[in-house]
């Protein structure tokens, strides 16, 4: 069975820099940091299963977060 890729997310260079700063910031709230990492992995075209494995999140959480980000713009979070 082929792996399902994450919802396509294509941030601009400025958005990617802002999300990267959130994902690797030391003063960022943990929940936002992990969510930003999920967005970066999805932008790289990784599968939901691989994102879940690399972030240590349940697969359902990754699917739900990316589905929410596909419906509502994710830019307002970061």
Secondary structure, 3 states (H helix, E strand, C coil): CCCCECCCCCCCHHHHHHHHHHHHCCCCCHHHHHHHHHHHHHHCCCEHHHHHHHHCCCHHHHHHHHHHHHHCCHHHHC
